Amino acid sequence: MKKLFVTFILILFTIPAVSLADGGSDYKAKCAACHGAKANLLPKTARLLKVDPKKLALKASQMNREEMIAITEKGKGKMPGFEKEMTKDQITSTVDYIMALRKK
Ligand code: HEC
């Protein structure tokens, strides 16, 4: 009975891990804390990080896709790089998600 319970818990943890392959959920899991759910201005986070809120507004960013991918990999200023914890595919699809938000 205990084994069954453990298996059940393990399955529960695997489901979100699989769905993490799409940019939207990676964005929410890894970027939204600082950049906001909709990549809008986040004055409070900006104050905590002591950065210009405009720098966090990815939606308003003028950067192209390649520059965004490079910053996501290497980080910039107070932003950590993600190349160790995300695959190139994950980073690319997260940036594509941001690009799509920008068009809205
Ligand atoms: C710990 C907070 C934090 C997290 C988490 C974070 N960022 Fe950032 N990000 C920043 C800060 C601060 C800047 C501004 C850096 C600067 O210009 O000094 C920034 C800047 C950027 C920029 C450059 C925008 C521009 O126009 O200058 C991109 C692109 C970016 N982040 C993408 C991402 C992505 C994608 C993720 C998730 C994988 C992410 N960030 C997670 C804090 C964060």
Residues whose N, C-alpha, C, O or C-beta is under 5 A from the ligand:
A	BS01	HEC	K30 C31 C34 V51 K55 S61 Q62 M63 M68 I71 T72 K76 G77 K78 M79 F82 T94
